[in-house]
Amino acid sequence: MRENVTEILTGTGVLAIAVAFAVYAMGFANLSTGGGSYPLTASFRSIEGVSVGTDVRMAGVKVGSVTNLELDPATFRAVAEFSMQDDIEIPDDSAIAISSEGLLGGNFVEVIPGGSPFNLEAGGEIEDTQSSVSLITLLLRFVTGSDDGE
C-alpha cells in the first residue's frame, strides 16, 4: 500500500513538472493561444533552409511564421504561405527575403516594409522576393573569382 502512494506522488510530481515545462516553452517560443493572424503568400526561386514553423521577422522582431511550403508545378517556384500578426499591417509594396542568422545560424524570412499607403489584405501576395543564397555557391564564387559559380 505504501508503495502505491509513493508511485502516485512521484507520478503526480513528474506530471506537474511536465506541465510547467510546457507552459514555460510556450511562453519562450512566443506561442500565445490568443491573438489573431492573417495569411500572406510569396513565391521564391529557392527557399532552401526554410521549413514550416520558420520565423517571419521584421526589423529583427518575430511577427509571424511559415505555415506551408509547396512547389508550383506551372512555374517551378516555391510558394510559401505564412501567417502575420493581426496588429502588423504590411504595405503592399513590401519585399520579402530569406535571410541568415549568421555563418552557422539558421535561416528566417525577413519582411522589408515598403512605403505605400495601401496595405496587403489577408491572403495577399508579396511579389518582391529574394531567394536564399547557398553558402557553398558563395564560397565557390569567392575561391574561383567568378560571377557564375563555375
Secondary structure, DSSP 4 states (H G I P E B T S, - for coil): -HHHHHHHHHHHHHHHHHHHHHHHHHHHTT--SSS-EEEEEEEES--TT--TT-EEEETTEEEEEEEEEEEETTTTEEEEEEEEETT---BTT-EEEEEESSSSS-EEEEEE----SSBPPTT-EE-EEE----HHHHHHHHHH--SS--
